[in-house]
Amino acid sequence: MIHKLEPAILVKDYPDQGLVKGNMGAVVMVHDGGKAFEVEFVILAGDTLGVLTLTADEIRPISARDVPHVRVA
């Protein structure tokens, strides 16, 4: 389970929010014992791109094989 303040990776695109599969965010709140999460996504300058309420199947924990990637929001 992903815990509060841990990174999380999107597993699908959210074009209406400007977010794409693979974007990394930080869990800011855990709901219902891990059934849902508030995840904040920021740009590298620190500004918030969006905060989404996501279910456990919409995010995943980071893995040792993940590669950081930069794109323009």
C-alpha positions in Angstrom: 0.0 0.0 0.0 1.1 3.5 -0.7 1.2 5.7 2.4 0.8 9.5 3.0 3.7 11.6 1.7 5.0 8.8 -0.5 5.4 9.2 -4.3 2.9 7.6 -6.6 2.8 7.0 -10.4 -0.2 7.5 -12.6 -1.2 4.4 -14.6 -3.4 6.2 -17.1 -3.8 9.6 -18.8 -5.9 12.4 -17.5 -5.8 14.8 -20.4 -8.4 17.1 -18.9 -6.0 17.7 -16.0 -2.9 17.9 -18.1 -1.5 14.7 -16.7 -0.3 11.6 -18.5 0.5 8.0 -17.6 3.8 7.8 -15.8 3.6 11.3 -14.1 4.7 11.1 -10.5 2.8 12.8 -7.7 2.9 12.8 -3.9 0.1 11.2 -1.8 -1.2 13.9 0.5 -4.1 12.0 2.0 -5.1 8.3 2.2 -8.9 7.5 2.3 -10.7 4.4 3.5 -7.6 2.5 4.5 -6.0 2.8 1.0 -9.1 2.5 -1.3 -8.5 6.1 -2.5 -5.8 8.7 -2.4 -5.4 12.5 -2.8 -2.4 12.9 -5.0 -0.7 16.2 -5.7 1.2 16.7 -9.0 3.7 19.5 -9.3 6.0 21.0 -11.9 9.7 21.1 -11.2 9.5 24.8 -10.1 7.2 23.6 -7.3 3.8 24.9 -8.6 0.9 22.6 -8.3 -0.3 21.2 -11.6 -3.3 19.4 -10.0 -4.6 17.5 -7.0 -6.7 14.4 -7.9 -8.7 11.9 -5.9 -7.6 8.6 -7.3 -8.5 5.0 -6.5 -5.9 2.4 -5.7 -6.0 1.0 -9.3 -5.3 4.4 -10.8 -1.8 4.8 -9.2 1.1 2.5 -8.3 4.1 2.8 -6.1 7.4 3.7 -7.6 9.8 0.9 -8.5 13.6 0.6 -8.6 13.3 0.3 -12.4 11.5 3.6 -12.9 13.3 6.3 -15.0 12.6 10.0 -14.4 11.3 11.9 -17.4 10.8 15.6 -18.0 8.1 17.1 -20.2 6.6 20.6 -20.5 3.2 20.8 -18.8 
